C-alpha cells in the first residue's frame, strides 16, 4: 500500500473520530433545547451543592476549553442565588437544571476542543510527511 493511501486512510479515520463528539454535542444541544420544563427538587442545600459542582468545573481544564459556557454557568449561578434569596424555588429549580445542562455542554466542548487539537497535530504530521516524501522523490534518478 502506498504512502499516500495510508495517509488518506489516516485522515479519514481521524475525521470520523472527530465528527462523533461534534454530532454528540449537536444532539445534546438539541435535546436540551427541546426538553420539557421539569422541576428539580429544591431543598436548603441544593444551591450549595450546585455551587460546589460549578467550582469543581471551574477548577478543571474545562474552564479554559469552554470559556463562553463557563460565563453562562456563572451568570445563571448568580441568578439562582438571587432566586434562592427571594425564596423562589421554581426559578431556582429552573436555573439549577440549566446550569447542570450547561456543565454537560462545557465538558463536551472541552472534549471537542481536545479532539480538534489532535486533528490539527495529525494534519501537521501529514504535511511534514508530504514534504519529506517530495524531498525523497527529488533524490530518485
Buried (B, 14 or more C-beta within 10 A) or exposed (E): EEEEEEBEEBBEEBEEEBEEBEEEBEEBBEEBEEEEEEEBEBEEEBBEEBBEBBEEBBEEEBBEBBEEBBEBBBEBBEBBBEBBEEEBBEBBBBBBBBBBBBBBBBBBBBBBBEBEEEBEEBEEEBEEBEEEEEEEEEEEE
